[in-house]
């Protein structure tokens, strides 16, 4: 009789040992995180994933790792009982003879992890192949992506010699001289004078509800479309037609209410639209308003569009309503996964990834601090003394001073309000 396993390949004892190694020697955390990377499912057991997330939060807060610190963090997040309580966390250091055992644990766990990824890829492909309406090209592309992800897990993290890195940098510098690698414009002089938006970076565009995040993103999109930059927009809140209404309002200076009122939509508006349609229909813009699309669906679509249409900017409206992975139950971890994946897409495809995000009443990114952590740049719309400001709240390689803007809601336009001396930026 052939014995079959009822659970996917995993090794609970080595998962415990790997976590125990970190609690014995906090310097082992760098080794662990380097091996795990962005794979939330590297550990099979949910409680071990929760503890790993606690490790990350403690590290981000620049606090020392210890059993007590982990217990305190889990209790604060209401997750202590979910992992087995104080007794379970305290027992983890006893699961390994020493922190030196970590490389062995990670080698075992990586093999189990890759096996699970392969099983999942094959299972998904088999299920999709049985559907009558399955597009064969999409099926094959999806299977290739899943296999490539598993293959990347096997290869691990490459260490590159400095001469290779330097060679790529010199190539990029030469392309910058020719204008090919220059940052994308925003239409706001202070940002553009600081280099614009760099390719391959995740730009978080934040603001409280109703402050104008989508309008700001629309203005940046419009600037790039006028410059001939191919762009894509993933809308999880508004329909594609609603976005088109706003784009037409901005481009043609039409009162946006005309698109919602037959009394305001007159012959003059229609004539203005008709004369602009030949030009507008050639704009290099693609819009998806599929509210059920996951972040992994977006990865596949963006990679195709980069290859086929050369898109260089992607706007996602907005992060907190992107469909999360069903395998992740914690809402904070779901948003964190979305942020990590969007950052990974930007770096892989070299697009400028602009992601809109809600702020809560305290001015913090809603639902997950990890979203801000993953962003290379964070630009925030702020209300200051009845004036709207654009502020740089994160940006290691970008430097511009906060500036006020004028918001013209009737035609969806945001412009830099203050006067400036261009000689200051020469």
N, C-alpha and C positions, 0 to 999 in steps of 0.2 A: 504494500500500500504506500502511495506517495504522500508524504506529510506536507501539508500546506500551512503557511503562516497566515494568521488572521489579521495581523497588524503589519504596517509597513516596516522596512528595516530600520532599526534604531538600537541604541545601547544606553539605557538609563544610567548604568553604573559609571560609564565614562563621562556622561553628561554631568553627573554629580561630582566626579573627580575633577573635571575641568573647572567648574565653578569653585570647588574647594581649593584648587591651586591658587586662584586669585585671592581668596580670603587668607591663605597662608603667606602670600607674597604679592603685594599690590602691583609690583612692577610687571607681573604676569598678565595684567589686564591688557596692556598694549599688544602682546602676542596673541591673546584671545581675540581681541577686536579686529586685528589685522587678518586673522584667519576667517572670522565670521563675515566680515565685510558688511554688505547691506542685506544679507540673507536672513530675514526674520525667522525662517523655518530651519536654520542650521541645527538648532536643538529641536528634538521631536516633542518632548513633554512641555505642555503649556506653562507649568509652574517654573520650569527652567528658563523659558523665554521671558517670563515676567521678572525673574531675578536678574537676567542679563540686562533688561531695560532699566532696572534699578541701578545696576553698575554704571550704565551710560549716564543716567541723570546725576549721579553722585560725581562722576568724572566731569560733566559739564559745569557743575556747581563748584568745581575746584576743591572738593572735600576729600579727605583721605578715605580709602576703601577699608572697611573692616566689617566683621559680622554685625556689630552694634549699629554701624552706619546703615547697613543694608536693612536690618530689622526696622530701624527708625524710618527709613525712606518708604518701605513697604507699608508700614502702619499709617504713615501720613497719606499715602495714596489709596488706603483702604484695601490693600492687596495682600496683607500679611496672612490672613486665614486661607486665602486661595492657594498659597504655596505650601501650606502645611504648618504654619505658625512658627513661633520662636524656636521650637525644638528642631524643626527640619532645617532651618537656616543654620542653626548652631552646629548641626551634625555634618554639614558639608565639608569642613576642613578634615574631618576624620575619614572621608571617602578616598583620600589619596595619601601615599606615604610622604610625598614632598612636592613642592612646586615644580621641581625638575621633571615631574611626570607629565607635564602639560603637553609637550610635543607629541608624545605617544597617544594621549587622549584625543588630541585634535586630528591626528592621522586616522584613527578609528572612526571618529565622528564624521569626518569629511567623506569617507567611503560610504557610510550609511546615508548621509545627506544626498550625495550624488545618485545613489541607488533610488532614493525616494523621488528625486527630480526626474530620473529616467522613467520610472513607473508612471508618474503623473503625466509626463509628456506623451507616452504611448497610450495611456488610458484616454486622455483627451482626444488624441488623434483617432482612436478607434470609435469613440462615441460620435465624433463629428462626421466620420466617414459613413456612418449608418443613416445620417439624415439625408433626405431626398433633395433638399434645397441647398446643400452645401456646395459652395464654389470651390472647385478643385484647386485653383491657384491660391486662394486664401488658405485653404486647408494645408497645402504644402508649405506655404510661407510661415504659417503659425507653428507647424511642426519643426521647421528649420530653426525658428527662434527659440523654441523650447530646448531643442538639442544643443544649440549654441550656448544657452544659459548653463546647461548641465556641463558642457565641455569646459566652459570658463571656470566652473567650480573645480574640475579636475586639475586644470592647469595651475590654479592658485594665483598668487600675486607675483608678477615678474619683477625682478630687480634689474634696472637698466644702467649700463655704463654711462658716465658723464658725456663721453664723446657723441653718443647717439642722441642724447637729450640736447646737447649744444648744437648739433647739426640741424635738428628740427627747429630749434629756436632761431637760428640764423636764416633758415628758409622762411620762417614766419616774418622775421624782420624785413627781409627783402620784399615779401608780398605787401607788407605795410607801406613801404616806400612807394609801391605801385598803386596803393589805395585799396588793395584786395582784402586786407585783414583789418581795416580800420573799424572802429566801433560804430554801431548803427546809431543814427541820429534819433533824437526824440522830439525836436522842434522847440526845445527849451534851451536857450543859449547857454545858461550856466552849466547844464548837464553835458551838452555837446562840447563845450570848450574844455571840459574835464576828460574828454575822450569818448563820450557817448557810452553806449551799452556794448560790452565786450561779448564776442561770440563764445559760445560754450559755457555761458554763465546763467545761473538761475537768479532772476530778478523778482523779488517779492514786492508787490504793489499793495500797500495796506491802507486801511481807513475804516472808520465806523460806517454803519449802514446809512446810505443816502448821501454820503459826502461827495461822491463823484469819482470813485475808483474806475468804474467802467468807462466813464467819459474820458478820463485821463488816458486809459489804455487805448481807447478809440483814437484819440488825437495822436498818440505815438504811432499807432498802426497807419493812420492816414498819412503822416509825414513820410513813413517808409514806402508806402504804396506810391506816393508821388515821386519818390526817388527810384522807383522801379525795383524795389526789394520784394521778392516773393515772400508772402506771409500766410500763416494758417491761424485760424481762430477756433478754439474748442469752447463752445458755450453750453454750460450746464444749467443756466438760469433763464436766459432769454432765447427766443427762437431765432433762426437765421434771418427771418423777415424783419424782426424787431431790430436786429443789428443793422440790416440794410437800411431801414428807415433812418436810423441815427447817422449812418455813414452818408446818406444822401443829404440829410439836414446839414451836416458839417461841411461837406464838399461844395454844396450849392447854396449855402446860407438860406435854407428854407426853414421856416418855423416848424419845429418838430410836431406841434399839435395838428398841423395840416394832414399828417398821415393817420390821424385818428378821428377826424371830423370832416364830414362831407361838405359842411358849410365853409370850412377853411381851405379845402382842397379844390381850388378853382382851375379854370382853363390856363391861367398864367403859370401856375405851378406845374401843370402837366406839360406845357410847352417848354419850360425850363428843363424838366426831366428828359423830355424827348430829344432835345438838342444835345444833352450830355450822355445819353445812353451809349452811343458808339465808343466814346472814350472810357466811360466807366466799366463797360463790359470787358475791357482789355486789362483791367487792373489785376495784378497777380495775387489774388486773394482766394483762399479756400476756407469754407466755414463748415463746421460740424456742430449740430445741435442735438446729437444723440445723447440723451440724458442717462442712458444705461451703459455707456461706454466706460470701461475701466481704465486705469492708468496703464495697464499692460496693453490694452487695445490701442491706446494713444501711442505707445512706444512703436508698435508695428506700423501704424498709419504714418507717423512722423518719419520713420526711417524710409518708407516707400516714397514719401513726398520729397524728401531731401534728394533721393536718387533720381526721381523722375522730373521734379519741377524745381529743384534747387532752392527750396524754401530756406530762409535765413532767420526768420523770426516767428515765434509761436506764442500766442496769448491764450491763457487758460482762465476762464471765468466761471467759478472760482474754486479754490483748492478744497474748501470744506464740503462741497457737494459733488466732488468726483466720486464715482461708485467705488467703494472700498473692496479689498479682497475679502471674500467670504470666510477664508481660513483664519482671519485675524479678528478676534472678538472685541478687544479693548479699543474704544474709540480713539484714544490718544495714540495708540500704536498704529491704527489705521491711517490717521492723518500723517503720522511720522513716515510710514511706508510710502504714502503718496508723495511726500516731500523728497524723500531719498530717491525715488524712482524718477521724478521729474528732473532732479539735479543730474542723475545718471544719464538721462536722455539728452540733456543739454550738452554734457561733456562728450558723449558718444558722437553726436551728430553735428556739434559745433554751431547749433542755433542759439539765438538769444531767446531764452525761455522766460516770458513774463507771466507770472502767476498772481492773480488777484487773491487777496485774503482778507477776511473780516477781522476787525479788532473788537474785543469786548469792551465793556464800560470802563475798565481800568486801563485801556490803551494797550493791552497785550494781545498777541496773536491768539485767536480763538482756538481752543481745543487741543493745541499741541505746541509746546515750546520748540519741539524738534524742527518744525517747519521753518522757523526763523534761523535755527542753527544750520540747516541745510542750504539756505540762501547765500549766494555770494554777495548780493547787494539787496538792501531793503530801502525802498523809497516809500515814505508815508505822507498821506494827505492829512493835514492837521488844521483845526479851527483855532485861530488865535485872535481874540478881540474882534470878532465879527469879520475876520479876513481869512481867506483860505491860503495855506502855505504848503509848499512842497519841501519836505525835509529828508535828508539822507540820514537814516538811523542805523545803517550798517553798510560798510563798503571799504574793505581793507585797501583795495587798489584804486578806489575812486574817491575824488575829493571835490565837492562843491559846497558852497555855502547855501543854507536854506534861503528860499526866496518866495515872495508872495505871488499869487496868480489871480487873474480875473476869470470868473466862471460865467459863461454866457449860456444858460440852460436852454434857451429857446432854439439855438442852433448847435447845441452840443459842443461848444468851443471852450477850451481853456488856454489862456495865453499868459505869458510871463508879464507881471504887472509893473515891476520896477524898471527904472532907467539904468543903463549900465554903460561903462566905458570899455569899448572893445580893445583898446590899447592895453588894458589890464590883463588880457588873456593872450597877448602876443608872445 
